[in-house]
């Protein structure tokens, strides 16, 4: 729906705006007032008003909508813009109704595609369409990955951190994303003694194009025992194929790094006798962070498991503008994001990862079932019902013989100890290392 607006009409509208009472309503920034819907092959861009009062959206130009559509083999861009007109405009939305700003009909396609929509009165947002269904849960158009030249270091060694920007949408021929950083990205090491060391990445405009990630790296010398290391991106400015400039705040990305202590003895405490062989074996593989091997009778946390699985599966640290709402507070938060990206970790209904919470046996079952090839088996635990949320996951992998329970019960709500987790991972290691991981198309 693209209507030509006459200059005379806009001038009249401009003159009338000053006489309209301000009590009519105000513009809302909430995402809930801007909607992209799908009817058949037609995309509908509309402003919604679920309230009992009239809402007026004010615009500082004659433009009300700007959107991009990305497919594997196609790219469309539409911006409602009248360059010859400078005007203040508005859109009134009556209570419990909507106003359609534009529609766009696509040729039939079976492949997933994305829409990046900017309504100007709501935050720009990325939508995904799969199989005729539209999803609104993807807020960022690109992802960031980090890798380090060596996970294990000794004091005085140099390490190199590589940062990759990856497009979350398929960029067809003719589409590109130009990205600027302000300020420049910084690689920062926080040492145990409280000191900080940092190096600035060379910053320039970089371009994401079809099938090509952008990669830049920085080397730094490790001077003291490390507490944490982060890549700080701060504000990212980007435009799509030369269009409107957008700003996005990026969270810090944690980088994995473990110190090698030349003491000749592993630092392991609280390991039960029956688990020692497997625990020592896994310790030597450098899969889990050192915290997993301390007080091993205690529960393992969700973020500790995420870090270990990322090591086994070869997943890089990954951070989105917005993923789990609480991901920034955890040392291994970028690995919680990475597991979410591959549909391994789903988090809680309120959008949090709760990485510091103990991992339960039922949660472990669900996570493994999303990674391992199916090997169904009979579920005969007396405390497990077919109506339990994790029953399908347990049945799917029970053929591996890993979860045996005790006294004929599974105890799904009980926390999994660090020692138990290490043994489970050790026995499933060959299957995990060869697993095929799904990811966002």
N, C-alpha and C positions, 0 to 999 in steps of 0.2 A: 504494500500500500504506500505508494510514493506520490504525493500530491504536490503539484507546483503551487507555491504560495505567491500571490501577486504582491507587488511592492506596495500598492495602494492599501491593500488589506492590512499588511503588517504595520504601515504608518498609522492607520486608524487604531489598530490594536495597541500600539505603543502609546498613543495619546490617551486612550481610555484606561490604561493600567493605573494611573495615579488616582482615579476616582473610585476604584474598587476597594471596599473596606478590607482591612487586613485581618478582620475577625473571621474571614472565611476559613482560614486554616494555615498550615505551614508545611514546608517540604520536609519529608522524612528521609533520613539516611539509611534506615534499616533495610537490609537485604530483603526482608519479607514483603516490601512494597513494590519490588520489581520482579517480574516473572518472565521466564522463558518456558513456553509449553510446546508440545508437539502434537499435531493432529494429522495422522497419516504421514505424508512427507513434507508437511508444511510447518515451519517454525513460526510461533506467534510471540511477539515481544510486546508486553503490556505492563501498565502500571495498575497495581491492585490497591483497593481500600477496604480492609476488613473491619474498619471502625464504624462508629455510629455518627461520625461527623464528616463533613466535606473536607477533603485535603487538596491544597493548592501546591503544586510543585513549580517553583520559580526557576527560570533559566536565564543566564546572562547572554544567550545567543539564540539564533533560530534553530539550533541543532538540539535534538532530544534523544537521539539514539545513535550508537556507533557499535558495530559488531563485526567479528571475523568468524569465518567457518573454515575449519581445517579438516581435511580428509587425507587418506593415504595418497590419493591421486588427484585431489582437487583443493582449491583455495578460493574463497570468496571474501570480499570486504565490502561493507556498505556503511557509509557515513551520511546521515541526513544533514546536509550542509548547504547553505545558500551564501556563498562568499560575497555577493553584492549587497547583502543586507546585514546591518548591525542593529540588533533589536533585543529588548528584554521581553521574553515571552513566558507564558505559564500554561500549565495543564491542570484543569480541575477534575478530580475523581470523586464522584458521588459516593455516599456511604454504601458499603457492601456491593460495590460494583467495580468495573475495570475499564480502562481505556487502552485500546490497541494502538501502539505506536507504529508498528510495521509487521509485515509478514514476509516470509521467504520460503519458496517451494524448491526443494532439492530433487534431483533425479533419484529414482529408487536406488538404494545401496544397501548391501548386507554387511559392509565393513563399519567398524566404529568410527565416529567422527566427533569433533569438539567444536564448541561455540565459546568464544570469548566476547562477552557482552558488556558494554558500558552504557548505562542509562543516565549517566551524569549526576543523578540524584541518589544513586546507590553505588556502593563500592564495586568496581569492575570484578567480574567473576567468570570462572571457567566452568563450563558444563560439558558433560560427556553423554553421547547418545549411543546406546548399544541395543540392537534388536528392537528398535522402535520405542525404547524406554529412555527417558532423559533423567540424568542424575545431576544434583547440584552440590555434591560434596567435595568438589575439587577447587580450591581457591587460588592456586598458583599455576602459572603457565609454564614454569620450568623448575627443575630440581637441581640440587647441588650435591656432588659426591666428592669425597676426599679419600686419598690413599697416602700411605707413608712408605718410604723406601725400606724401612726395617721396623718391625713391631717391637723388637727387643734391642736395647742399646746399652752401652757402657758410658760412663761419664767421659766427656771429651770427644765423643764421636760426633760426626756430622750426619744429619738426617735430611731427607728431602720430602716435602709435602706437596702432593699434586692435587689440585682442585679442578674438577670438571663441571661444567654447566651443561645440563642435558635438557633438551626440549621435552616437555610432557605431552606435546601434541605432534602428530605427524606433519612435517613441513613439506608440502608438495612443491613442485617446481614453481619458482616465482615468489615463494613466501620466505621471509627471513625475519629474525628478531635481533634488533640492534640493542646492545646492553652497555650501559655506563654505570660505574660505581662511584659513589660519592659519600664519604671519602673512599680512598683506595682500600682494597682488602688488606687485612693485617694478619700475619701469623704470630700468635702470642703464646708463650710458654710461661706457665705459673709454676714456680719452683716451691719445694717443700719449705724452704727457709723464708718464704714470703717475697722473694725477689721476682722480677718479671723481665722477660726478654722478648723482643718482638722484631719482626722484619716486615717491611711493606712490599706487597706485590706491585709490580709495574702495572699501572692502570691505564687503559685506553679503551676506546670503543671497540667492542668485540661483536661478532656476528654469529648467530646460530643459524645454520642453513640445513638443507635436507641431508639427514643421515650423518651429520658431522657435529660431534660435541666440541665445545671450546675447552681447551686445557691450558692451564698455566701453573707454574710450580715455583717453589722457593726453598732454598737450603738454609739450615740453621744449625749451629753447634750447641750441643747439650752440655751445660756447664755444671749443673747440680742435679740431685734427685728431683724428678718431675712430679708435680701434683696433678696438673692437667695441661692440655694443649688444645688451643682452639684456633679456628679460622674465623675472623670477625669480618662479615660482609657489610653490615649496617644497611645503608639505603641503596637500592638498585633502581636505576632509571632505565626504562626500556620502551621501544616502539616496535610495532609490527609492520614490516614492509613500508617504512617511511610514514606511517600514520601518526595518530595521537601519542603523545609521550605519557607514560604511566610511571608512578612511583610505588615501590614495594619495600617494606621493611623485612629484612632477613634475620632469623635468629642465629646465634653463634653455632658453629659446627664443631663438635668434639672430634679430636683426632686420636686414634688408639696409639698408646705408647707405653711400654713396660720396661722397667729397669732390670738389668741383669746384675744381681748381687754376687760377687765372686767370693762366696763364703764356703762353697763346696757342699752345703747342705740345703735342701729345699725347705722353704718356710711353709710347713703344713701342720695344722693343729686340729685336734678333735676328730681325727679320722678313725672310724671303727675298724677293728682288726680284720673283719671279713671283707672290707672294701679296700685295704691297703694296696694290693697289687694293681687293681684297676686305677685307683687314685694316683699312684706314683706314675703309672704309664701315661695317663692323661695330662698330668702336670708337666711331664717332659715334652709334650706336644705343643705347649704354649697356646692352648685353645681358649681357656678361660682367664679372666683377670685374676690377679693374685688374691683378691678378697674372697674368692670362692674357696680357697684352700685354707682359710682361717676359720676356726670354730665350725668344722664341717658337719657337726651334728645339728647345727641351726638351719632354718629354712633358707633356701636360695631366693633371691629377689627376682622380680620380673626383668629388670634391666640387666642383671648379671647373666641370666639365661640368654637375653637378646644379644649380649656381646659375644657369648660363646657360640651361639648358632650362627651369627654373622661370620665368625672366623672359619667355621666348618664349611659353610655354604659359599664362602668367597664373596660375601656382600660388602660393598663399601659403606662407609658412613654416608648418610644422606639426610639432607635437611630441606624442608619446604618452608614457604613463608608461614603457613599454618598447617600443622598436622595435629597430633594430640595436643590438647590445650595446655598440658603441663610439661611438655617435652623438654623445655629449656632448663628445667631445674635439675635434670639428671646428668651425671657425668657421661653416661652411655646413651643419652637421649637420641642422638642421631642414628643409633642402631635400632632403637624402638621405631623410628621413622622408616628405616630401611625395611624392617620386617613388615610394617604396615603396607609399604609400597608393593611387597610381594604377596600380599593377602595372607601372611602367616600370623600376624597379631592384629586383633580387631579392637582391643581396648574395651572401655565401658560405655554404657549408654549416654553418659554425660559428656563424652568426647575426650576423656582423659585416659592416659596409659597407666598411671599409678605404678611407675617403675620401681618404687621402693617397697611395694607390698610383697609379702611372701607369695610364692607360686604354689597353687594347689595342685593336687594330683589330677583332678579333672581338667584344669586349665592346661596342664602339660600334655594330656591326651589330645585335646583339641589342637594344640600347636603342632604336635607331631603328625597328626592326621592330615594337616594341610600341607605337609612336606613330603611324607613318605608315599611310595606307591601303595595302593590298596592291597591289604592281605587280610581279608575278613576272618574272623574266628568267633567261636561261641562265647557269649558273655553269660557267665553263670554265677556272678557274685550276688549274694542274698540281699545286699543293700543297694543294688542298681536296678532301676525300673526302666522300661522302654520309654517312659515319659520324661526321664531325666534329660536335660538339655545336651549332655555330653554323650548320651548313649550311642547315637549314630557314629560319633568319632571313635569311641572305644571299640565298637563292633568292627569298624573299618580296618583297624590295625591290630586287633587282638591276636591275629595269626602270627605275629612276630614273637609272641610269648614273653613280652617284656613285663607286663603288669600282671603279677600273680596274686597280689593282695595277701591277706593273712586271716586266719580263722574264717575263711570262706567269704570275707567281705573285701570291698574295694577301698572304702574310706575316701571317696572322691573329694570331700571338702577339707581333708587334712593337708597341711603344707608339706611340700616335698623338701627333704633335707638336701644340703649341698652334696653330701656323699651319695645319696640315692640318685641325684641328678647326674652326677659324673658317671656313675655306673651305667645308667640308662643310655647316656650319650656314647659311652665307650662301646657298648654292645650294638648300638645302631649305627655306628660311625660309617661302615661301608655303604649302607643304604642312604645315609644323609649326604655323603660326599658325591653320590651319583644322582641325586634327586633333581628332577626338572621343576623349576620354580615358575609359577605364573606371575605376571606383573601387569600393570596397567597398560592396555594397548595404546 
